[in-house]
Each structure stands twice: as C-alpha cells, then as structure tokens.
Amino acid sequence: MARNVVISGGGTGIGLAAARVFAADGDRVLLLGRRKDVLEQAGVAGALSYAADLSDTASVRGVAEFVGRELGTVDVLIHSAGGAGHLEPPAEGDDPLDAVAHNWTVNFRINLLTAALLTEALKDRLASPGGRVLFVSSIAAYRGSGSGAYGAAKAGLHPYAHDLTRELGPRGITVNVVAPGYVEDTEFFGAAIDPARRERLIGETPNGRAGTPGDVAGTLHWLASPGAGHVTSQVVQVNGGAERGR
C-alpha cells in the first residue's frame, strides 16, 4: 500500500536520493525546500513539491495546510534539510563576536529549528500506528565540525528525537536519527572540496571509501519499513565506521 512521505531538503543530495527510493516503491512523495526551481527540477516521478523556509513559522503553517489538503496523513517524515552555516550569507560588519553569534544562530536555525517546527506542525497528522519520523544528523555531532556550531546544532536533534520517541511511542510511531559522515555528491561538501581533506576523510573510514546519498537513503528506507518497527530512539551511524575511528 502506498504511503505518504514528506521529505525536507528533498531537492538535492540525501533528501533527493531518499525521495527517489520511496517513489520507486510507489509511495507518494512531497519534496520541501527553500528553492522552488530546485524542487521543480528534481525529477522525482509523481512527486509533489512545496517551497518554504522551514525556519519561519508562517511558512511552516503553510506547509501544514498544504499537507492537510493534498496528503492528509503523513506516514513517513524525513528531515534532510540543513547545511553548513558558512555557506549562508555572512554577518554584516567586522565585529568578531557578531560573526560568532551569527554563525551559531544560523546553524541552529537551519539544522535544528527547521526540524522542530516541521515536526510539531505535522505531529498530529502522523499515521497512528506505523508512522515514522527520521532525522539526518551528522558525524559532527560526535566529533565536532571545526567551528562547534554545526556539530552542536546536529547534536541537538538527538535529545529531541528521544523525547519524541517517548511522546509518540504510545501511538505506534518510531523516531530515529541517521548520522552520515563524508558524503560525496552533495551541496554540503561540493565538488570543490580540497583533495587533501577528501583523502583524509576517506582515510578515516575502515572500509576506505566516501559515502553516497544512496547509502543514507537506503538506511532511511529501511528505518521506515515494517521490518524496523521495533527500532526506535536510535542514532544509526552511516559513515563507514569513521565515527569509531581507525
């Protein structure tokens, strides 16, 4: 039976790979993201799309209304939206403390607040029983990210997921987190990654390769399956063992 699958950040990278996997199963997919043109060009057969800034409450209310009209019930909710704060517009001015405040605020807004607002807006529409909520975190939540802000924002998803597990578990809904490491073919790392950094990141994996969006999408697909019905409140590492180190 086809399910209704809502994917934030569904126009590129991991979110897009997940959308393709679920659509191939015959599920009805809704792609969410900030850029309307990117969503429309995603090329996922039969998918709906809705452009919105998920850190804005009014925009998220619009998403919830759209979901109510077009889908009704949400069987799978995947939070793939996010990104690195340094890729966003920088702070105005030259004050270093202003730059720190801006970096931390932006990272929490795009990686944590977006997930919380969308979840809370759609929580009552999750299928009961059988609903799935899935967050895309990062290896940086365990090992840091260089600036602290990105890893801290991703780490904030973990206790939120655990709290949701307790709240939604009685309704037969599972909540899990996936923590990727270095994943090629995403906007986060980009094609212009420094070769030395790429070599270092791959060298940290015992299996000796970069991750792909498909690696993460496959794990999300399994966590949303009936076979994972008793798996909840978990953080699943999808980083070639890099989180453990070599």
Secondary structure as the mmCIF struct_conf table of DSSP 4:
data_model
#
loop_
_struct_conf.conf_type_id
_struct_conf.id
_struct_conf.beg_label_comp_id
_struct_conf.beg_label_asym_id
_struct_conf.beg_label_seq_id
_struct_conf.end_label_comp_id
_struct_conf.end_label_asym_id
_struct_conf.end_label_seq_id
STRN STRN1 ASN A 4 SER A 8
TURN_TY1_P TURN_TY1_P1 GLY A 9 GLY A 11
BEND BEND1 THR A 12 THR A 12
HELX_RH_AL_P HELX_RH_AL_P1 GLY A 13 ALA A 24
TURN_TY1_P TURN_TY1_P2 ASP A 25 GLY A 26
STRN STRN2 ARG A 28 GLY A 33
BEND BEND2 ARG A 34 ARG A 34
HELX_RH_AL_P HELX_RH_AL_P2 LYS A 36 GLU A 40
TURN_TY1_P TURN_TY1_P3 GLN A 41 GLN A 41
BEND BEND3 ALA A 42 ALA A 42
TURN_TY1_P TURN_TY1_P4 ALA A 45 GLY A 46
STRN STRN3 LEU A 48 ALA A 51
TURN_TY1_P TURN_TY1_P5 LEU A 54 SER A 55
BEND BEND4 ASP A 56 ASP A 56
HELX_RH_AL_P HELX_RH_AL_P3 THR A 57 GLU A 70
TURN_TY1_P TURN_TY1_P6 LEU A 71 LEU A 71
BEND BEND5 GLY A 72 THR A 73
STRN STRN4 VAL A 74 VAL A 74
BEND BEND6 ASP A 75 ASP A 75
STRN STRN5 VAL A 76 HIS A 79
HELX_RH_3T_P HELX_RH_3T_P1 GLY A 85 LEU A 87
BEND BEND7 GLU A 88 GLU A 88
HELX_LH_PP_P HELX_LH_PP_P1 PRO A 89 ALA A 91
BEND BEND8 GLU A 92 ASP A 94
HELX_RH_AL_P HELX_RH_AL_P4 PRO A 96 PHE A 108
HELX_RH_PI_P HELX_RH_PI_P1 ARG A 109 LEU A 113
HELX_RH_AL_P HELX_RH_AL_P5 THR A 114 LEU A 122
HELX_RH_3T_P HELX_RH_3T_P2 LYS A 123 ARG A 125
STRN STRN6 LEU A 126 LEU A 126
TURN_TY1_P TURN_TY1_P7 SER A 128 GLY A 130
STRN STRN7 ARG A 132 VAL A 136
TURN_TY1_P TURN_TY1_P8 ILE A 139 ILE A 139
HELX_RH_AL_P HELX_RH_AL_P6 ALA A 140 ARG A 143
BEND BEND9 GLY A 146 GLY A 148
HELX_RH_AL_P HELX_RH_AL_P7 ALA A 149 ALA A 155
TURN_TY1_P TURN_TY1_P9 GLY A 156 GLY A 156
HELX_RH_AL_P HELX_RH_AL_P8 LEU A 157 LEU A 168
HELX_RH_3T_P HELX_RH_3T_P3 GLY A 169 ARG A 171
TURN_TY1_P TURN_TY1_P10 GLY A 172 GLY A 172
STRN STRN8 THR A 174 PRO A 180
STRN STRN9 VAL A 183 VAL A 183
BEND BEND10 GLU A 184 THR A 186
TURN_TY1_P TURN_TY1_P11 GLU A 187 PHE A 189
TURN_TY1_P TURN_TY1_P12 ALA A 191 ALA A 192
HELX_RH_AL_P HELX_RH_AL_P9 PRO A 195 GLY A 203
TURN_TY1_P TURN_TY1_P13 GLU A 204 GLU A 204
BEND BEND11 THR A 205 THR A 205
TURN_TY1_P TURN_TY1_P14 PRO A 206 ASN A 207
BEND BEND12 ARG A 209 ARG A 209
STRN STRN10 GLY A 211 GLY A 211
HELX_RH_AL_P HELX_RH_AL_P10 PRO A 213 LEU A 223
TURN_TY1_P TURN_TY1_P15 ALA A 224 ALA A 224
BEND BEND13 SER A 225 SER A 225
HELX_RH_3T_P HELX_RH_3T_P4 PRO A 226 ALA A 228
TURN_TY1_P TURN_TY1_P16 GLY A 229 HIS A 230
BEND BEND14 SER A 233 SER A 233
STRN STRN11 VAL A 235 VAL A 238
BEND BEND15 ASN A 239 ASN A 239
TURN_TY1_P TURN_TY1_P17 GLY A 240 ARG A 244
#
